[in-house]
Amino acid sequence: MAAHPKQGEIKSIAVLPFKLLTPDHNDEYFGLGMADALITSIGNLQQVVVRPTSAVRNYAAAEQDPVAAGRALKVDSVLEGSIQRNGERIQVTARLVSAQDGRSLWSGKFDEEFKDVFTLQDSICRQVVSALALQLTMAERELLAKHSTRDPEAYQLYLKGRYFWNLRTQQSLKKAAGYFQQAIEKDPTNALAYASLAQCYTLLSPREEFIPKTRAAAAARALEIDSSLAEAHTALAHPSIFYEWDWPAGERELKKAIEINPNYPTARHWYALYLTAMGRLPEALKEMNRAQDLDPLSLVINTHLGNILYYSRQYDLAIEQYQKTLEMNPNFAMTHFYLGYAYLEKARYEESVAEFRKASSLGEDALENIGYSYGRWGKRDEARRILRELKKRSKQETDSPSDQALVFLGLGDKDQALRWLQKACVEEKPYWFIYLNVDPKFDGLRSNPGFRELLQCVGLMPSEQVSRR
């Protein structure tokens, strides 16, 4: 076994999905599930930053180089391992390596029955913490050994749920929710399963079906069982901010989540969005930079970092940030979508429309944004053609007043734009209304009394911190 590093030498770690040595498709979830469990346990410690599961889930290949992965993830150390399952026994080999030079910091072999999987995880956690030379308080030792359930069947269902949760598609989220519900049925005191179910309900569509369940049946129940779960506080904050516009409740839950776990990137991320909505852009930028430090490969965080620059009217820097994000994944629809708006504010109209069309081809509904761009571009006939398409679509599907409002806004028809925006605030409550106070699109409406009424509808007050065009 290699010599341990000095205390404080290792400040960050990535836990890669454990490789499965037994080719059983029924166990494909277990490698990522083991990593996810260790990330959750070690992530409770404030002395070391642990990359979230979303950052490491793509490093499951058998030939994965841990040093290359560590450098890409910008960490000091990497924990990798392999799992071999023989009936009811699990054999695990784990190794902690330096991401700087590849030297082995620690290695261990474990052999347990599956019903003792918690003992196995505790052993790995303790030895990794020892290898990292962390000095833990008694409270931190208790956190490290904390398990939301001691029921092996409930735990296995939970791991399956986490596997599908981390795939982040609508179909996989529905599967994940099903597994989390089964885990709760096996163990109704499983707080992490409730918190994870809440996270599924937060992202699943349509929101009208899932938001009430999020608050009542999932996040709130998780907190009743265990009020120290940062994940549950964060999940509870999401609907408060984005759909209910209950700003004090959202802020309270996010601050509590950050207090519990300052290294939880989602809490930092969503707190930055809250601060953006409040017009507190310098603070929002600081929080989003912190979220990016914690999860540097997150496409959503990197895109939203560009958004704060955009809302701050730093369009060139926003464009640069969006382009950096697209270098990570050129097919991420959200980034193309917001890049379209940044180009628009630079009067790069053709590029703006091209980005919205690219976002649309990748699954992001952007028809109204294309119409808005055409209106700003002076191509009024094209904008009105899209307005007719939107009106025709609204007769066939759920009416979206905000879509029509955007095109009228692009055409410069402020009265019609405000009328449809006010209708949307009452009937539709679009999530992006939280940014009315800072979005450059609405700078031409800010002196209109009707716009102040719109801000009151959302529960916002006019911000003086945003420089106007």
C-alpha positions as CSV (number, residue, x, y, z in Angstrom):
1,M,0.0,0.0,0.0
2,A,1.4,3.4,-1.0
3,A,2.1,6.1,1.6
4,H,-0.7,8.4,2.4
5,P,-0.6,12.1,1.3
6,K,-0.1,14.8,3.9
7,Q,-3.1,16.3,5.6
8,G,-4.7,18.9,3.3
9,E,-2.8,17.8,0.2
10,I,-5.9,16.3,-1.4
11,K,-8.7,18.7,-1.6
12,S,-10.9,17.1,-4.3
13,I,-11.9,13.7,-5.5
14,A,-13.8,12.0,-8.2
15,V,-15.4,8.6,-7.7
16,L,-15.7,6.8,-11.0
17,P,-18.4,4.2,-11.8
18,F,-17.1,0.8,-10.6
19,K,-16.4,-1.6,-13.5
20,L,-18.5,-4.8,-13.5
21,L,-16.4,-7.9,-14.1
22,T,-19.5,-10.1,-14.2
23,P,-21.3,-9.6,-17.6
24,D,-24.8,-9.6,-16.2
25,H,-27.1,-6.9,-17.7
26,N,-29.3,-7.1,-14.6
27,D,-26.4,-5.6,-12.6
28,E,-25.5,-2.8,-15.0
29,Y,-26.9,-0.3,-12.5
30,F,-24.6,-1.5,-9.7
31,G,-21.3,0.0,-10.8
32,L,-22.7,3.5,-11.1
33,G,-24.8,2.9,-8.0
34,M,-21.8,2.0,-5.9
35,A,-20.1,5.2,-7.0
36,D,-23.2,7.2,-6.3
37,A,-23.4,5.8,-2.8
38,L,-19.8,6.6,-2.0
39,I,-20.2,10.1,-3.5
40,T,-23.2,10.7,-1.2
41,S,-21.3,9.5,1.9
42,I,-18.0,11.3,1.2
43,G,-19.8,14.3,-0.1
44,N,-21.2,14.9,3.5
45,L,-17.6,15.9,4.5
46,Q,-16.8,19.6,4.0
47,Q,-13.0,19.0,4.0
48,V,-12.9,17.6,0.5
49,V,-14.9,18.4,-2.7
50,V,-16.5,15.4,-4.3
51,R,-17.6,15.6,-7.9
52,P,-21.3,14.7,-8.3
53,T,-22.5,11.6,-10.0
54,S,-23.7,13.6,-13.0
55,A,-20.0,14.6,-13.6
56,V,-18.6,11.0,-13.6
57,R,-21.4,8.9,-15.1
58,N,-19.8,9.0,-18.5
59,Y,-16.6,7.4,-17.2
60,A,-17.8,3.9,-17.0
61,A,-15.8,2.4,-19.9
62,A,-13.6,-0.5,-18.9
63,E,-10.5,1.0,-20.5
64,Q,-11.0,4.4,-18.8
65,D,-7.8,6.0,-17.7
66,P,-8.4,7.4,-14.2
67,V,-5.6,10.0,-14.5
68,A,-7.1,11.4,-17.7
69,A,-10.5,11.4,-16.1
70,G,-9.2,13.1,-13.0
71,R,-7.5,15.9,-15.0
72,A,-10.7,16.4,-17.1
73,L,-12.7,16.6,-13.9
74,K,-10.1,18.9,-12.3
75,V,-9.6,16.9,-9.1
76,D,-6.6,16.0,-7.1
77,S,-7.5,12.3,-6.8
78,V,-9.6,9.6,-8.3
79,L,-11.2,6.5,-6.8
80,E,-11.8,3.7,-9.2
81,G,-12.9,0.1,-8.6
82,S,-14.3,-3.1,-9.9
83,I,-17.1,-5.3,-8.8
84,Q,-17.5,-9.1,-9.2
85,R,-20.8,-10.6,-8.0
86,N,-21.1,-14.3,-7.4
87,G,-24.5,-15.2,-6.3
88,E,-25.1,-13.4,-3.0
89,R,-21.4,-12.4,-2.6
90,I,-19.8,-9.2,-3.8
91,Q,-16.1,-8.9,-4.3
92,V,-14.8,-5.3,-4.7
93,T,-11.4,-4.0,-5.6
94,A,-10.8,-0.3,-5.1
95,R,-7.9,2.1,-5.7
96,L,-7.3,5.7,-5.0
97,V,-4.8,7.4,-7.4
98,S,-3.3,10.8,-7.7
99,A,-4.7,12.7,-10.7
100,Q,-1.4,14.6,-11.0
101,D,1.0,11.7,-11.5
102,G,-1.0,8.5,-11.3
103,R,0.7,7.2,-8.2
104,S,-1.4,4.9,-6.0
105,L,-2.5,6.5,-2.7
106,W,-4.4,3.5,-1.4
107,S,-5.9,0.2,-2.6
108,G,-8.1,-2.4,-1.0
109,K,-10.0,-5.6,-1.6
110,F,-13.3,-6.5,0.0
111,D,-15.5,-9.6,0.0
112,E,-18.9,-9.5,1.6
113,E,-22.4,-11.0,1.2
114,F,-24.8,-8.7,-0.5
115,K,-26.8,-8.3,2.6
116,D,-23.7,-6.8,4.2
117,V,-23.2,-4.2,1.3
118,F,-23.5,-1.4,3.9
119,T,-20.6,-2.8,5.8
120,L,-18.6,-2.9,2.6
121,Q,-19.4,0.7,1.7
122,D,-18.5,1.8,5.3
123,S,-15.2,0.0,5.0
124,I,-14.3,1.7,1.7
125,C,-15.3,5.1,3.0
126,R,-13.3,4.8,6.2
127,Q,-10.2,3.6,4.3
128,V,-10.5,6.3,1.6
129,V,-10.9,9.0,4.3
130,S,-7.8,7.6,6.1
131,A,-5.9,7.6,2.8
132,L,-6.9,11.3,2.2
133,A,-5.5,12.1,5.7
134,L,-8.7,13.7,6.7
135,Q,-9.2,14.4,10.4
136,L,-12.9,13.9,11.2
137,T,-15.0,15.1,14.1
138,M,-17.3,12.6,15.8
139,A,-20.2,14.2,13.9
140,E,-18.5,13.7,10.6
141,R,-17.7,10.1,11.4
142,E,-21.4,9.6,12.0
143,L,-22.3,11.3,8.7
144,L,-19.8,9.1,6.9
145,A,-21.5,5.9,8.2
146,K,-25.0,7.2,7.7
147,H,-27.4,5.1,5.6
148,S,-30.9,6.1,4.6
149,T,-31.9,2.4,4.7
150,R,-30.6,-0.9,6.1
151,D,-32.9,-3.0,4.0
152,P,-30.8,-4.6,1.2
153,E,-33.8,-4.9,-1.1
154,A,-34.8,-1.3,-0.6
155,Y,-31.2,-0.3,-1.2
156,Q,-31.0,-2.3,-4.4
157,L,-34.2,-0.6,-5.7
158,Y,-32.8,2.8,-4.7
159,L,-29.5,2.1,-6.7
160,K,-31.5,1.1,-9.7
161,G,-33.5,4.4,-9.4
162,R,-30.2,6.4,-9.1
163,Y,-28.9,4.7,-12.2
164,F,-31.9,5.7,-14.3
165,W,-32.0,9.2,-12.6
166,N,-28.5,9.9,-13.8
167,L,-29.4,9.1,-17.4
168,R,-31.6,12.3,-17.3
169,T,-34.1,11.6,-20.1
170,Q,-37.9,11.8,-19.6
171,Q,-38.2,8.1,-20.1
172,S,-35.3,7.3,-17.6
173,L,-36.7,9.7,-15.0
174,K,-40.1,7.9,-15.1
175,K,-38.3,4.6,-14.6
176,A,-36.3,6.1,-11.8
177,A,-39.4,7.4,-10.1
178,G,-40.9,3.9,-10.2
179,Y,-37.8,2.3,-8.5
180,F,-37.8,5.0,-5.9
181,Q,-41.4,4.4,-5.1
182,Q,-40.7,0.7,-4.8
183,A,-37.8,1.4,-2.5
184,I,-40.1,3.5,-0.3
185,E,-42.7,0.7,-0.2
186,K,-39.9,-1.6,1.0
187,D,-38.7,0.9,3.6
188,P,-41.1,3.9,4.3
189,T,-38.3,5.5,6.4
190,N,-35.9,5.8,3.4
191,A,-35.4,9.6,3.3
192,L,-32.9,9.5,0.4
193,A,-35.5,7.6,-1.7
194,Y,-38.1,10.3,-1.0
195,A,-35.5,13.1,-1.8
196,S,-34.6,11.3,-5.1
197,L,-38.2,10.9,-5.9
198,A,-38.7,14.6,-5.4
199,Q,-35.8,15.3,-7.8
200,C,-37.6,13.2,-10.4
201,Y,-40.8,15.0,-10.0
202,T,-38.9,18.3,-10.3
203,L,-37.6,17.5,-13.7
204,L,-40.5,15.4,-15.2
205,S,-43.1,17.0,-17.4
206,P,-45.8,18.2,-17.4
207,R,-45.1,20.1,-14.2
208,E,-48.8,20.5,-13.3
209,E,-48.9,16.8,-12.6
210,F,-45.7,16.5,-10.6
211,I,-45.2,19.7,-8.6
212,P,-47.8,19.0,-5.9
213,K,-46.4,15.5,-5.5
214,T,-42.9,17.0,-5.1
215,R,-43.9,19.1,-2.2
216,A,-46.4,16.8,-0.4
217,A,-45.3,13.3,-1.1
218,A,-41.5,13.5,-1.6
219,A,-39.3,16.4,-0.5
220,A,-41.5,17.3,2.5
221,R,-41.7,13.7,3.6
222,A,-37.9,13.3,3.2
223,L,-37.4,16.2,5.5
224,E,-39.9,14.8,8.1
225,I,-37.7,11.7,8.3
226,D,-34.3,13.5,8.0
227,S,-34.1,17.3,8.1
228,S,-30.4,17.2,7.4
229,L,-30.7,16.2,3.7
230,A,-29.4,19.0,1.5
231,E,-30.9,17.2,-1.5
232,A,-34.4,17.4,-0.1
233,H,-34.2,21.1,0.9
234,T,-32.9,21.8,-2.7
235,A,-35.7,19.8,-4.3
236,L,-38.3,21.6,-2.2
237,A,-36.9,25.0,-3.3
238,H,-37.3,24.3,-7.0
239,P,-41.1,24.6,-7.4
240,S,-41.1,27.5,-4.9
241,I,-38.8,29.5,-7.2
242,F,-39.7,28.4,-10.7
243,Y,-43.4,27.8,-10.6
244,E,-45.0,29.2,-7.4
245,W,-42.8,32.3,-7.1
246,D,-42.7,32.0,-3.4
247,W,-39.3,33.7,-3.1
248,P,-38.9,33.6,0.7
249,A,-39.6,29.9,0.8
250,G,-37.2,29.1,-2.1
251,E,-34.4,31.2,-0.6
252,R,-34.9,29.7,2.9
253,E,-34.6,26.1,1.6
254,L,-31.6,26.8,-0.6
255,K,-29.7,28.6,2.2
256,K,-30.5,25.6,4.4
257,A,-29.2,23.2,1.8
258,I,-25.9,25.2,1.4
259,E,-25.5,25.4,5.2
260,I,-25.8,21.6,5.4
261,N,-23.6,20.9,2.5
262,P,-21.6,23.8,1.1
263,N,-20.2,21.6,-1.6
264,Y,-23.5,20.5,-3.1
265,P,-23.4,22.0,-6.7
266,T,-27.1,21.9,-7.4
267,A,-27.9,24.0,-4.3
268,R,-25.3,26.6,-5.4
269,H,-26.6,26.4,-9.0
270,W,-30.2,27.1,-8.1
271,Y,-29.3,29.7,-5.5
272,A,-27.4,31.5,-8.3
273,L,-30.6,31.4,-10.4
274,Y,-32.6,32.8,-7.4
275,L,-30.1,35.6,-7.0
276,T,-30.4,36.3,-10.8
277,A,-34.2,36.6,-10.6
278,M,-33.7,39.1,-7.7
279,G,-31.4,41.2,-9.8
280,R,-28.5,40.5,-7.6
281,L,-26.2,39.7,-10.5
282,P,-22.7,40.1,-8.9
283,E,-23.8,37.7,-6.2
284,A,-25.3,35.3,-8.7
285,L,-22.1,35.2,-10.8
286,K,-20.1,34.4,-7.7
287,E,-22.5,31.5,-6.7
288,M,-22.6,30.2,-10.3
289,N,-18.8,30.2,-10.5
290,R,-18.7,28.3,-7.3
291,A,-21.2,25.7,-8.7
292,Q,-19.0,25.4,-11.8
293,D,-15.9,24.8,-9.6
294,L,-17.8,22.0,-7.9
295,D,-19.1,20.5,-11.2
296,P,-16.9,21.8,-14.0
297,L,-18.3,19.5,-16.7
298,S,-22.0,20.3,-16.1
299,L,-23.5,21.6,-19.3
300,V,-26.4,23.2,-17.6
301,I,-24.2,25.0,-15.0
302,N,-21.9,26.2,-17.8
303,T,-24.8,27.4,-19.9
304,H,-26.4,29.2,-16.9
305,L,-23.0,30.9,-16.2
306,G,-23.3,32.4,-19.7
307,N,-26.9,33.4,-18.9
308,I,-25.8,35.5,-15.9
309,L,-23.2,37.3,-18.2
310,Y,-26.0,37.8,-20.7
311,Y,-28.4,39.3,-18.1
312,S,-25.5,41.5,-17.0
313,R,-25.3,42.9,-20.6
314,Q,-21.8,41.4,-21.0
315,Y,-22.8,39.9,-24.3
316,D,-19.3,39.1,-25.7
317,L,-18.3,37.3,-22.5
318,A,-21.7,35.4,-22.6
319,I,-21.0,34.3,-26.2
320,E,-17.6,33.2,-25.3
321,Q,-19.0,31.1,-22.4
322,Y,-21.7,29.5,-24.5
323,Q,-19.1,28.6,-27.2
324,K,-16.9,27.0,-24.5
325,T,-19.9,24.9,-23.4
326,L,-20.6,23.8,-26.9
327,E,-17.0,22.6,-27.2
328,M,-17.9,20.2,-24.4
329,N,-21.0,19.0,-26.3
330,P,-22.0,20.6,-29.6
331,N,-25.4,19.0,-29.4
332,F,-26.6,20.6,-26.2
333,A,-29.9,22.3,-27.2
334,M,-30.1,24.7,-24.3
335,T,-26.8,26.3,-25.1
336,H,-27.7,26.9,-28.7
337,F,-31.0,28.4,-27.5
338,Y,-29.4,31.0,-25.2
339,L,-26.6,31.7,-27.7
340,G,-29.3,32.8,-30.1
341,Y,-30.3,35.5,-27.7
342,A,-26.8,36.7,-27.1
343,Y,-26.2,37.0,-30.9
344,L,-29.5,38.9,-31.1
345,E,-28.3,41.6,-28.6
346,K,-25.2,42.0,-30.8
347,A,-27.5,42.5,-33.9
348,R,-26.1,39.3,-35.4
349,Y,-29.5,38.4,-36.6
350,E,-28.7,35.7,-39.1
351,E,-26.6,33.8,-36.5
352,S,-29.3,34.3,-33.9
353,V,-32.0,32.6,-36.1
354,A,-29.5,29.9,-37.0
355,E,-28.9,29.1,-33.3
356,F,-32.6,29.0,-32.5
357,R,-33.2,26.6,-35.5
358,K,-30.3,24.4,-34.3
359,A,-31.9,24.3,-30.8
360,S,-35.2,23.4,-32.3
361,S,-33.6,20.6,-34.4
362,L,-32.2,19.2,-31.1
363,G,-35.6,19.2,-29.3
364,E,-35.8,22.7,-27.8
365,D,-39.1,24.4,-28.8
366,A,-37.9,27.7,-30.2
367,L,-40.5,28.7,-32.8
368,E,-41.6,31.8,-30.9
369,N,-38.0,32.8,-30.4
370,I,-37.4,32.6,-34.1
371,G,-40.4,34.9,-34.6
372,Y,-39.1,37.3,-32.0
373,S,-35.7,37.4,-33.8
374,Y,-37.3,38.0,-37.2
375,G,-39.2,40.9,-35.6
376,R,-36.1,42.5,-34.2
377,W,-34.3,41.9,-37.5
378,G,-37.0,43.9,-39.3
379,K,-38.3,40.8,-41.2
380,R,-41.9,41.5,-40.3
381,D,-43.5,39.2,-42.8
382,E,-41.6,36.2,-41.5
383,A,-42.4,37.2,-37.9
384,R,-46.1,37.5,-38.7
385,R,-46.1,34.2,-40.5
386,I,-44.7,32.5,-37.3
387,L,-47.4,34.4,-35.3
388,R,-50.0,32.8,-37.4
389,E,-48.4,29.4,-36.9
390,L,-48.5,29.9,-33.1
391,K,-52.2,30.9,-33.2
392,K,-53.0,27.8,-35.2
393,R,-51.0,25.6,-32.8
394,S,-52.7,27.1,-29.8
395,K,-56.1,25.9,-31.1
396,Q,-54.8,22.4,-31.4
397,E,-52.7,22.2,-28.2
398,T,-52.5,23.9,-24.8
399,D,-52.6,27.7,-25.3
400,S,-49.3,29.5,-24.6
401,P,-49.9,33.2,-24.4
402,S,-46.2,33.9,-23.7
403,D,-45.3,32.5,-27.1
404,Q,-47.4,35.1,-28.9
405,A,-46.2,37.8,-26.5
406,L,-42.6,37.3,-27.6
407,V,-43.4,37.7,-31.3
408,F,-45.4,40.8,-30.6
409,L,-42.5,42.1,-28.6
410,G,-40.1,41.5,-31.5
411,L,-42.5,43.3,-33.8
412,G,-42.4,46.3,-31.4
413,D,-46.1,46.1,-30.6
414,K,-45.8,46.8,-26.9
415,D,-49.5,47.0,-26.0
416,Q,-50.2,43.5,-27.5
417,A,-47.0,42.1,-26.0
418,L,-48.0,43.3,-22.5
419,R,-51.6,42.1,-22.9
420,W,-50.3,38.6,-23.7
421,L,-47.6,38.6,-21.0
422,Q,-50.2,39.5,-18.4
423,K,-52.5,36.8,-19.6
424,A,-49.5,34.3,-19.5
425,C,-48.7,35.4,-15.9
426,V,-52.2,34.4,-14.7
427,E,-52.9,31.4,-16.9
428,E,-49.5,29.9,-17.8
429,K,-46.9,31.0,-15.3
430,P,-43.9,30.3,-17.6
431,Y,-40.7,29.4,-15.6
432,W,-38.7,32.1,-17.4
433,F,-40.9,34.9,-16.0
434,I,-38.6,34.8,-13.0
435,Y,-36.1,36.7,-15.1
436,L,-38.4,39.5,-16.2
437,N,-36.5,41.9,-13.9
438,V,-33.1,41.3,-15.7
439,D,-33.8,40.1,-19.2
440,P,-32.7,42.6,-21.9
441,K,-35.8,41.6,-24.0
442,F,-38.0,43.6,-21.7
443,D,-35.9,46.8,-21.4
444,G,-38.2,48.6,-23.8
445,L,-41.2,47.9,-21.6
446,R,-39.8,48.9,-18.2
447,S,-41.2,52.4,-18.1
448,N,-44.7,51.1,-18.9
449,P,-47.1,50.9,-15.9
450,G,-48.4,47.6,-17.3
451,F,-44.9,46.1,-17.0
452,R,-44.7,47.1,-13.3
453,E,-48.1,45.3,-12.9
454,L,-46.5,42.3,-14.5
455,L,-43.6,42.3,-12.1
456,Q,-46.0,42.5,-9.2
457,C,-47.8,39.5,-10.6
458,V,-44.6,37.5,-10.4
459,G,-43.8,39.0,-6.9
460,L,-40.8,40.9,-8.2
461,M,-39.8,44.5,-7.6
462,P,-38.0,46.6,-10.2
463,S,-34.3,46.1,-9.9
464,E,-31.8,49.0,-9.9
465,Q,-28.8,46.8,-10.2
466,V,-29.0,46.0,-13.9
467,S,-27.5,48.5,-16.3
468,R,-30.0,49.3,-19.1
469,R,-29.3,49.6,-22.8
